[in-house]
């Protein structure tokens, strides 16, 4: 019975902490905007930056790499007798990292980077 009470308290505390952080963030942003309006400033510093179309390529390649890594890890675990923890962790890191490196090479070769 003691475990259930402790789990409930921890869950409520985590929810309260997350709610508190979001509330403080939103209230602070609101106060900043109201102060800017009072001073007559019209430029909005909270504008979202330009949408980067390369981000979709990067995250898409990362997710494909992680998926392929998970598939290869399953094959290694099932057919080669490799430990599941080692195979899953290593293959996801290897294929996810490889996809990010490939993304970098593609962006550099096409000259799409902003540097």
C-alpha positions in Angstrom: 0.0 0.0 0.0 2.9 2.3 0.7 4.2 1.9 -2.9 0.9 3.0 -4.4 0.8 6.1 -2.2 4.4 6.9 -3.1 3.8 6.4 -6.8 0.7 8.6 -6.7 2.6 11.4 -4.9 5.5 11.2 -7.4 3.1 11.4 -10.3 1.2 14.4 -8.8 4.5 16.1 -8.1 5.8 15.6 -11.6 2.5 16.9 -13.1 2.6 19.9 -10.8 6.2 20.7 -11.7 5.5 20.6 -15.4 2.4 22.7 -15.0 4.3 25.2 -12.9 7.1 25.6 -15.4 4.7 26.1 -18.3 2.6 28.6 -16.3 5.7 30.7 -15.3 7.0 30.6 -18.9 3.6 31.8 -20.4 3.1 34.5 -17.7 6.6 35.9 -18.1 6.2 36.1 -21.9 2.8 37.8 -21.4 4.4 40.4 -19.1 7.2 41.0 -21.5 4.7 41.6 -24.3 2.6 44.0 -22.2 5.7 45.9 -21.2 6.7 46.3 -24.8 3.2 47.5 -25.8 3.3 50.1 -22.9 6.6 51.4 -24.2 5.3 51.7 -27.7 7.6 49.1 -29.3 5.9 47.4 -32.2 8.5 44.9 -33.5 7.7 41.5 -32.3 10.8 39.7 -31.0 8.8 36.5 -30.5 8.3 35.9 -34.2 9.0 32.4 -35.2 12.2 32.0 -37.3 12.0 31.1 -41.0 11.0 27.5 -41.4 14.0 25.5 -42.4 13.2 23.1 -45.2 16.4 21.2 -44.5 15.2 20.3 -41.0 12.5 18.0 -42.5 15.2 16.2 -44.5 17.4 15.8 -41.5 14.8 14.5 -39.2 13.3 12.2 -41.9 16.7 10.7 -42.5 17.3 10.3 -38.8 14.1 8.5 -38.3 14.7 6.2 -41.3 18.2 5.5 -39.9 16.8 4.7 -36.5 14.2 2.4 -38.1 16.8 0.5 -40.2 19.0 0.3 -37.1 16.2 -1.2 -35.1 15.4 -3.7 -37.9 19.1 -4.8 -38.2 19.3 -5.1 -34.4 16.3 -7.4 -34.4 17.9 -9.6 -37.0 21.2 -9.7 -35.1 19.3 -10.6 -31.9 17.0 -13.2 -33.5 19.4 -14.9 -35.9 22.9 -14.3 -34.5 22.2 -14.6 -30.8 23.5 -11.1 -29.9 22.3 -9.6 -26.7 19.1 -7.5 -27.3 20.3 -4.5 -25.3 23.7 -4.3 -27.0 22.3 -4.9 -30.5 19.5 -2.4 -30.3 21.6 0.4 -28.7 24.5 -0.1 -31.0 22.6 -0.4 -34.3 20.3 2.6 -33.5 23.3 4.7 -32.8 25.3 3.5 -35.8 22.5 3.9 -38.3 21.1 7.1 -36.8 24.5 8.7 -36.8 25.2 7.4 -40.3 22.0 9.0 -41.6 23.0 12.4 -40.0 26.4 12.2 -41.6 24.8 11.3 -45.0 22.4 14.3 -44.5 25.4 16.6 -43.9 27.1 15.3 -47.1 24.0 15.8 -49.2 23.5 19.3 -47.9 27.1 20.3 -48.5 27.3 18.8 -52.0 24.1 20.6 -53.1 25.3 23.9 -51.6 22.2 24.3 -49.6 23.9 25.2 -46.4 23.7 28.9 -45.3 27.4 29.1 -44.3 
